[in-house]
Structure formats: C-alpha cells, structure tokens
Amino acid sequence: MASVDDALRPTRGRGVVEGAFALLEALRRHALGAGVTELALECQVPKSTAHRLLDQLVAVGAVERHGDRYRVGSQLYRIGHAWQPHPGLRLAARLPLHRLRATTGASAVLTVLRDDLALTVSSVPGEVEPLVPVRDGMSFPLDTAAGRALRGPVRAQAALDREDVVPGVCCAALPVRSPEGRTVAALAAMVPVGRRLEAVTQAVAEAGAAITRGLALGVGASVELPPVLLH
C-alpha cells in the first residue's frame, strides 16, 4: 500500500507545493466549486494525490469542502487581500474609484501589470456591467485601453477604446503614477457607446491624480474628487 509520503511525492516533475497551487488555481477558475476527479484531470495529477492535497488544504482553511465539491477557502481569501501591488495603492484608490463611478456611471477598474496582462486589483461595477462584468482578479490583454495605459507612455492623451473590444462599450484609461512619477497602475472607465469620452477622460485623470495624492499622504489616505458633469 502506498504511504501518504509516496502519494505526495512529485508527479511528472511537479512538486507538492506546485501541485497544491495548481489545484488552487483550478479552483479559482471554478467559482461554483469542482469535484476531485475534475480537478485531478485538469491539474494532471493522480486522483489520490489530488484528494490528499485537497484534504491538507481544507485542514488549513485554504480550501472548503461542501459535499463532494471543493471551493477556495476563507483563509486564502484573507491572505490574498493582504497583497499590495504598490504600498497603499488599493486603499488610496477606494474613494476615487467610487467617485469615478458616481460621476460618470462607468465601470471603474484599477489594473497593474502582471504576467503580460492588466490584472484588476480594484473595481466598481457600472452601467456596462451586463456587457462587461468587472471583478477583482480578472485580467485584460495589453491591447485593451487599460493595457496600453500600463505599457505607456500615455501622458497628454488617454488610451481610448471605441467599441474595439466589446460592441456597445467604450473605454478611457490613463496611467496612475506614484508621487515620484513612476507608473504603478492604470485606471480605466468603461461606459456605454455614445457617452462623451472627453468628459470621461477628464474624470479618469482627476481620479488618477487623487490616487497619486492619496499615495503621497500615506496608506489609506484619500482625497475627494469634484463632481464631473457629463452631457
């Protein structure tokens, strides 16, 4: 009979930690949960190994089991929310993102460059939610407005998307800079087609400036934005 150690030895060149993270990544893609057979096939590990790894992840709270299905656990959620792509960025962006949504109706998205993608680290759904749902953790290709703003240089003008990616949706994006002038993120506002992108761009610029001021003031500091009237 194989021992626990035998079952957890590297499989096909994959170590224990790598196998555990492969299962967690698969669970991230299955918001409603997945069974051990499905996860083992997707991660290319033996079912017995997947089962043992999942049991260990359940024991530390990284995974939750509901019947015969597994989901990402609360402990992993708490650990993940401690990550900061730049010190104080998500806290400094909280109020500006909500004000951007309130003044434009846009879905406001803050992204950072990770693995050649624009990774969403903070978001507020807006009017285009039925067409483009936005969620923290989702990624955009670098040929989108958010991606182009991250790649830079975008200074005088915003990176604009006029239904280039999704029919009926336009987007304006600008870099978010640290107090020292380094690009640390990109801020994008997605609005329904027909909205004046000039006014949206101005609102994005003001929100980005507010985030920069918040970073300069310290973690969690925020500066309110003046209302922007759209016509």
N, C-alpha and C positions, 0 to 999 in steps of 0.2 A: 504494500500500500504506500502511495506517495505521501510524504510528510508535508506539513504546511510550508516548510522551507523550500522543498522541491517545487511545490506549486507556485511559489512566488519568485523562483529564480528567473533571470532574464529569458524572454521568449523572443526568438527571431531577432536577437540583438537588442531587444528592448528591456531596460531595467525596471525595477519595481516602481521607482518614483515616476519614471516616464510612462509606465503603464497606468499608474493611478491618474496622472494628469491627462492622459488620453481619454480615460473614462470620464473625467470631469468635463473635458472639452466636448465630448459627445453629449453629456447631459445638458450642457449649456445650449446645445442645438435642439434639445428635446424639452421644450418648456413644460409639456404636459407629462413628462416622465417617460421612461423606457424600461423594458424588461432586460434581464441579464443576458438572454440569448441574443437579442438585438444588439446590445452593447458590445458583447464579445465579438460578434461578426463585424461590427463597424470598426472596432479598435484592433481587430486581428490578433486577439489573444484567446487562449483556450477558455471555454466556459467556466471551468473550475477555477482558473486563475482570476477571471473577472469577478466571479462570485466572492472569492476570498478578499480581493482588493476592495470590493464594494462593502463587504462586512466591516473591514477596518475603517473605511471612510465613514460609514454610518456611526461607528463607535466614537469617532472624534467630532461628529457633527458636521462634517463636510458634505455628507450625502444623507438624505432622508429616504426611508423605505415606506411605501404605502401599498400594502398587499404584496403583489409580485412585481411592482414597478418602483423605480428609483428616480429621485429628483435631486437637484442641487440643494444642499442644506443651509441652514441659517448661519452656521459658523463661517462657511465660505463667503456668504453674503457680507457678514461683518468684516471679515478680513479684506475682502475686495474693496469695500468702501473706504478703507484706510489708505488706499493707494492715491497718491497725488502726482499727476504728470509734471506739475511745477508747483513748488510750495505755495499754498494758499489759493491756487487758481480756481478750484471748484467753488470754494466759499466766496471768493471775490466776485465770481460770475453769477451767483444765485439771484440777487436782486436785479442786476442789469438784464439777465435773460427774461425774467418775468415782466419787467417793464417793456422790453422789446416786444414781447408777445402782446401786452396790453395796448401798446400804442399802434401796432401795425396789424394785429391779427395773425401774424406769421408763426409758423413753427420755428422756434429759435433753437439752434444747435451749436454747441461748442465742441470742436474737434481738435485732436492732436495727431501728429504724425507718428504712426507706429506700423512697422512691418509693411511699408509701402502702401498704407491705407490711411484714410482720415477716420480715426477712431473717435466716436462720440463719447465724451466724458460727462456731459450735462446737457439736458434738453427739456424743452417745454412745448408740448403739442399745441398746434394752432389750427387754423381753418382748413388746411390741406391734409389734416390727419387721415381722412378716409382714403386719400390717394397715396400719401407717403407717411405711414406711421413712423414716428421717431421714438427711439428708446435709447437709454444709456447703454453703451456696449456695442451698438451697431456700427458698421463701418461703411464708408463711401469710397469709391475709387478716386484716384488722384486726378482724373479728368473731369470730375464734377467741380462746381464752383468752390466748395469747401476745400477740395484737394488742391485746386490751383492757388487758392489763397495761402495754403500752407506751404506750397512749393516756392511761392514768391518769385521775384519781388512784385508785390502789389501794394503800391503806396498811394498814388494820386487817384486811381480809379479802382472800383471794386471788381472782383471776378463775378461775372453775370452769367446766368443760365436762363435762357428764354425758351422753355419747353424742350431743351436739348436732351434731358434725361427722362422726364415723365411728362406726357401730354397733360396740359392744363395747369402745370406747376412751373413757376419761375423762382429764381433764387438770386440773392445778392450776398456775397461773402467778402470778408476782409480779414487780414491778419490781426491777431491780438498780440501786443508786444509787452515785454517786461519793462519796468521803469528804465532799464539800461538800453532799451531799443531792440532787444532780441525777440524774434518771433517765437512765441511759446504755444500758440494755438491759432485756430481760425474760428470766426464767428459767422454763422450763416443764418439767413432768414428766408424761409420758403413761403411763398404767397400764391394765391390763385392767379391765373393768367388775367391780364387786364389791369392789374394793380400798378400804380406808378412806381417803377423801380428806383427812380431818383430819390423819392421820399423814403423808400425802404432802405436804400443805401445810406442815406443820412442817419437814419435811426440805428443802423448797424454800426456806423462809425462812432456815434455817440455812446452806444453800449460798449463797444470795444475800448473807448477811452475811459469809460467808467470802471471797467475791469482793470485796466492799467493803473488807474488811480487807487483802486482798492488794493492791488498788489503793493503799491508804494506805501500805503498806510499800514499794511500788515495783514496777517492772516485773519480772515473773517470780516475785515473792514469792507464797507460798501458805500457807494455814493449814488444818490438818487439821480435819475435822468429826467430832464424836462420833457413834457409831452410833445409828441410829434403829430401834427395834424396831416392826415392823408386825404387826398382828393381823387 
